[in-house]
Amino acid sequence: MPAPDRRSATVATIDLTALAHNLSEVRRLIPSACRIFAVVKADAYGHGLIEVSRVLARHNVGGFAVATVQEAVLLRNAGIREPVLVMAGLLPEELPDLVRYGLTPVVYDLAFVQRLAEQIPVDAAPWPVHLKLDTGMGRLGLTPAEAWEALQRIRAGGHLRVEGLMTHLADADSADPAYTNSQLARLDTMVARIREADISIPLIHAAGTAGILSHPASHRDAVRPGIMLYGYHTCARLTTPVFLKPVLCVTTKVVQVRTVAQGESVSYNRTFIATRPSRIAVLPVGYADGYSRTLSDRAAVLVRDRRAPVVGRVCMDLTMIDVSDVPGAAAGDEVVLIGRQGSESITADDLATWQDSIPYDVLCAIGPRVPRIFRPDETARN
Ligand SMILES: Cc1ncc(COP(=O)(O)O)c(C=O)c1O
């Protein structure tokens, strides 16, 4: 693991024990034979691809799922040996790396079947692929007719083998299960047709976090948890209570405290005008670090165990908070942007609410300028 960068005022601390706990919650909720493909795309949702994946591998996940070949290659170069599903856009020029690094592509395009088959060395065993069926996400995926055609071509070709059939649920976190049920019914129709033809596909999968937490019927041979591993979910309805621990905290330090007279303004466009003589603390963090500009005049932070509001526009590298009601606030004070301090806490859900978004967006946005400091996985010591 990289040495913690103590020179940076703003750091993200990643609690790998909490990550291991959240994985154990996934296991508690799914059948024991169900395989877990841990979703670690987008730098493990901003938490650090390699460190997160090593912990999950140590806890015996059945594989990983990423968006791009580049992410998968990083995993392989870090010594991760588990199967790696590449789920999003694959360019023809990336196919040689797919084979070279032993990656498992998700097939969402019929033309891809032939292109991939041409890359497989003649003496290689049939290459595993997962077919992606669009059952209603309206994003990537094969129609049922295309999926059937892909299956026939793959069986006839002999270079590839269909290890998995997957779909992605569009509305599994909503209170109304109707759309998810209709997607699962479409998946079932396809599965029934495949079984009637006596074709075996070992891994049927549909569920991400929302499927795992709200739709037990979507737990098939495998699941693909992402956000719940990092301690969050967006489900309006849970079938079983779940106890998730946020894995990431972001802290920074006050660099200066200024006195602002009543009537004076703070930051660009003067959206904050002091209604009283105020003490304004300047934080060395901004939208370049992923602290969204939409948090301007809306968010709060924690300093000296109290909440302090963000005032004025969040800038690229600086954010101002009003510490008039925080006695003694001074340069050098630690400030929590996401995490706990005293009895108070601010979560990625809170930021998501303030910036009218979702915790995924908040977590993935935390930029490369913010060093990640890893707290070791204590569960691995036993
Ligand atoms: C195809 C696919 N499966 C699984 C996931 C994981 O979803 P979640 O983070 O909601 O668990 C994603 C994430 O966007 C995805 O695109």
The ligand as an ORCA input file, in Angstrom:
! r2SCAN-3c Opt
* xyz 0 1
  C     -23.859     -3.692    -15.215
  C     -23.692     -3.293    -13.786
  N     -23.794     -4.213    -12.816
  C     -23.647     -3.914    -11.520
  C     -23.401     -2.614    -11.118
  C     -23.289     -2.313     -9.648
  O     -24.377     -1.550     -9.239
  P     -24.509     -1.050     -7.729
  O     -23.377     -0.105     -7.511
  O     -25.826     -0.376     -7.709
  O     -24.429     -2.249     -6.858
  C     -23.301     -1.617    -12.085
  C     -23.059     -0.235    -11.661
  O     -23.432      0.723    -12.221
  C     -23.444     -1.962    -13.454
  O     -23.341     -1.039    -14.417
*
